[in-house]
Amino acid sequence: MGRLFQPLLFPRARSTADDVHKQVEFLKAENELLRKRVVARCALPVLSTAALAENAPSASLNGPAS
C-alpha cells in the first residue's frame, strides 16, 4: 500500500528550494482566496488549536519576529 502513494510524493521530494518557495507562495495565495470566501470566522476547538500549535514550524523559519 505504501508504494501506491510513492509516485505522488516523488515530485515533492525532488523539488529544489526555488520550487518549494513557489509552492509555498501558491499555497499562501490559495489560502488567501479561500479565506475571502468564508463568510464568518469559525472558532477552532481547543484541541485543534493545540494540535496546530504543536505542529507549527519554528519561529525562525518564518523570518524575523515582529
mmCIF file of the C-alpha atoms, coordinates in Angstrom:
data_MODEL
# 
_entry.id   MODEL 
# 
loop_
_atom_site.group_PDB 
_atom_site.id 
_atom_site.type_symbol 
_atom_site.label_atom_id 
_atom_site.label_alt_id 
_atom_site.label_comp_id 
_atom_site.label_asym_id 
_atom_site.label_entity_id 
_atom_site.label_seq_id 
_atom_site.pdbx_PDB_ins_code 
_atom_site.Cartn_x 
_atom_site.Cartn_y 
_atom_site.Cartn_z 
_atom_site.occupancy 
_atom_site.B_iso_or_equiv 
_atom_site.pdbx_formal_charge 
_atom_site.auth_seq_id 
_atom_site.auth_comp_id 
_atom_site.auth_asym_id 
_atom_site.auth_atom_id 
_atom_site.pdbx_PDB_model_num 
ATOM 1  C CA . MET A 1 1  ? 0.000   0.000  0.000  1.00 0.00 ? 1  MET A CA 1 
ATOM 2  C CA . GLY A 1 2  ? 2.909   2.355  0.723  1.00 0.00 ? 2  GLY A CA 1 
ATOM 3  C CA . ARG A 1 3  ? 4.063   2.176  -2.883 1.00 0.00 ? 3  ARG A CA 1 
ATOM 4  C CA . LEU A 1 4  ? 0.671   3.380  -4.058 1.00 0.00 ? 4  LEU A CA 1 
ATOM 5  C CA . PHE A 1 5  ? 1.386   6.931  -2.874 1.00 0.00 ? 5  PHE A CA 1 
ATOM 6  C CA . GLN A 1 6  ? 5.103   6.932  -3.692 1.00 0.00 ? 6  GLN A CA 1 
ATOM 7  C CA . PRO A 1 7  ? 4.650   8.366  -7.238 1.00 0.00 ? 7  PRO A CA 1 
ATOM 8  C CA . LEU A 1 8  ? 2.591   11.195 -5.759 1.00 0.00 ? 8  LEU A CA 1 
ATOM 9  C CA . LEU A 1 9  ? 5.293   12.103 -3.257 1.00 0.00 ? 9  LEU A CA 1 
ATOM 10 C CA . PHE A 1 10 ? 8.265   11.812 -5.608 1.00 0.00 ? 10 PHE A CA 1 
ATOM 11 C CA . PRO A 1 11 ? 7.894   15.217 -7.344 1.00 0.00 ? 11 PRO A CA 1 
ATOM 12 C CA . ARG A 1 12 ? 7.776   16.992 -3.984 1.00 0.00 ? 12 ARG A CA 1 
ATOM 13 C CA . ALA A 1 13 ? 10.859  15.132 -2.796 1.00 0.00 ? 13 ALA A CA 1 
ATOM 14 C CA . ARG A 1 14 ? 12.782  16.263 -5.900 1.00 0.00 ? 14 ARG A CA 1 
ATOM 15 C CA . SER A 1 15 ? 11.818  19.885 -5.501 1.00 0.00 ? 15 SER A CA 1 
ATOM 16 C CA . THR A 1 16 ? 14.575  22.406 -5.316 1.00 0.00 ? 16 THR A CA 1 
ATOM 17 C CA . ALA A 1 17 ? 14.486  25.270 -2.856 1.00 0.00 ? 17 ALA A CA 1 
ATOM 18 C CA . ASP A 1 18 ? 13.134  27.538 -5.609 1.00 0.00 ? 18 ASP A CA 1 
ATOM 19 C CA . ASP A 1 19 ? 10.339  25.088 -6.388 1.00 0.00 ? 19 ASP A CA 1 
ATOM 20 C CA . VAL A 1 20 ? 9.446   24.831 -2.729 1.00 0.00 ? 20 VAL A CA 1 
ATOM 21 C CA . HIS A 1 21 ? 9.363   28.625 -2.489 1.00 0.00 ? 21 HIS A CA 1 
ATOM 22 C CA . LYS A 1 22 ? 6.999   28.790 -5.479 1.00 0.00 ? 22 LYS A CA 1 
ATOM 23 C CA . GLN A 1 23 ? 4.780   26.108 -3.949 1.00 0.00 ? 23 GLN A CA 1 
ATOM 24 C CA . VAL A 1 24 ? 4.619   27.994 -0.649 1.00 0.00 ? 24 VAL A CA 1 
ATOM 25 C CA . GLU A 1 25 ? 3.731   31.251 -2.418 1.00 0.00 ? 25 GLU A CA 1 
ATOM 26 C CA . PHE A 1 26 ? 1.000   29.467 -4.375 1.00 0.00 ? 26 PHE A CA 1 
ATOM 27 C CA . LEU A 1 27 ? -0.427  27.931 -1.203 1.00 0.00 ? 27 LEU A CA 1 
ATOM 28 C CA . LYS A 1 28 ? -0.393  31.320 0.542  1.00 0.00 ? 28 LYS A CA 1 
ATOM 29 C CA . ALA A 1 29 ? -2.301  32.903 -2.359 1.00 0.00 ? 29 ALA A CA 1 
ATOM 30 C CA . GLU A 1 30 ? -4.744  29.991 -2.446 1.00 0.00 ? 30 GLU A CA 1 
ATOM 31 C CA . ASN A 1 31 ? -5.277  30.258 1.312  1.00 0.00 ? 31 ASN A CA 1 
ATOM 32 C CA . GLU A 1 32 ? -5.969  33.990 0.996  1.00 0.00 ? 32 GLU A CA 1 
ATOM 33 C CA . LEU A 1 33 ? -8.564  33.394 -1.726 1.00 0.00 ? 33 LEU A CA 1 
ATOM 34 C CA . LEU A 1 34 ? -10.258 30.670 0.288  1.00 0.00 ? 34 LEU A CA 1 
ATOM 35 C CA . ARG A 1 35 ? -10.332 32.843 3.409  1.00 0.00 ? 35 ARG A CA 1 
ATOM 36 C CA . LYS A 1 36 ? -12.162 35.541 1.429  1.00 0.00 ? 36 LYS A CA 1 
ATOM 37 C CA . ARG A 1 37 ? -14.884 33.007 0.596  1.00 0.00 ? 37 ARG A CA 1 
ATOM 38 C CA . VAL A 1 38 ? -15.564 32.245 4.261  1.00 0.00 ? 38 VAL A CA 1 
ATOM 39 C CA . VAL A 1 39 ? -18.487 34.388 5.384  1.00 0.00 ? 39 VAL A CA 1 
ATOM 40 C CA . ALA A 1 40 ? -17.875 34.252 9.115  1.00 0.00 ? 40 ALA A CA 1 
ATOM 41 C CA . ARG A 1 41 ? -14.944 33.327 11.256 1.00 0.00 ? 41 ARG A CA 1 
ATOM 42 C CA . CYS A 1 42 ? -15.181 29.877 12.713 1.00 0.00 ? 42 CYS A CA 1 
ATOM 43 C CA . ALA A 1 43 ? -13.716 29.119 16.110 1.00 0.00 ? 43 ALA A CA 1 
ATOM 44 C CA . LEU A 1 44 ? -11.475 26.100 16.437 1.00 0.00 ? 44 LEU A CA 1 
ATOM 45 C CA . PRO A 1 45 ? -11.889 23.754 19.370 1.00 0.00 ? 45 PRO A CA 1 
ATOM 46 C CA . VAL A 1 46 ? -9.106  23.967 21.937 1.00 0.00 ? 46 VAL A CA 1 
ATOM 47 C CA . LEU A 1 47 ? -7.797  20.526 20.958 1.00 0.00 ? 47 LEU A CA 1 
ATOM 48 C CA . SER A 1 48 ? -7.489  21.560 17.294 1.00 0.00 ? 48 SER A CA 1 
ATOM 49 C CA . THR A 1 49 ? -5.680  24.760 18.241 1.00 0.00 ? 49 THR A CA 1 
ATOM 50 C CA . ALA A 1 50 ? -3.268  22.805 20.426 1.00 0.00 ? 50 ALA A CA 1 
ATOM 51 C CA . ALA A 1 51 ? -2.593  20.316 17.615 1.00 0.00 ? 51 ALA A CA 1 
ATOM 52 C CA . LEU A 1 52 ? -1.909  23.148 15.156 1.00 0.00 ? 52 LEU A CA 1 
ATOM 53 C CA . ALA A 1 53 ? 0.446   24.865 17.596 1.00 0.00 ? 53 ALA A CA 1 
ATOM 54 C CA . GLU A 1 54 ? 2.260   21.592 18.237 1.00 0.00 ? 54 GLU A CA 1 
ATOM 55 C CA . ASN A 1 55 ? 2.847   21.016 14.508 1.00 0.00 ? 55 ASN A CA 1 
ATOM 56 C CA . ALA A 1 56 ? 3.671   24.619 13.607 1.00 0.00 ? 56 ALA A CA 1 
ATOM 57 C CA . PRO A 1 57 ? 7.142   25.343 12.235 1.00 0.00 ? 57 PRO A CA 1 
ATOM 58 C CA . SER A 1 58 ? 9.579   27.139 14.491 1.00 0.00 ? 58 SER A CA 1 
ATOM 59 C CA . ALA A 1 59 ? 9.553   30.943 14.532 1.00 0.00 ? 59 ALA A CA 1 
ATOM 60 C CA . SER A 1 60 ? 12.998  31.057 12.917 1.00 0.00 ? 60 SER A CA 1 
ATOM 61 C CA . LEU A 1 61 ? 11.535  29.628 9.698  1.00 0.00 ? 61 LEU A CA 1 
ATOM 62 C CA . ASN A 1 62 ? 9.018   32.479 9.456  1.00 0.00 ? 62 ASN A CA 1 
ATOM 63 C CA . GLY A 1 63 ? 11.596  35.237 9.386  1.00 0.00 ? 63 GLY A CA 1 
ATOM 64 C CA . PRO A 1 64 ? 12.251  37.884 11.996 1.00 0.00 ? 64 PRO A CA 1 
ATOM 65 C CA . ALA A 1 65 ? 9.743   38.318 14.788 1.00 0.00 ? 65 ALA A CA 1 
ATOM 66 C CA . SER A 1 66 ? 7.666   41.471 14.620 1.00 0.00 ? 66 SER A CA 1 
# 
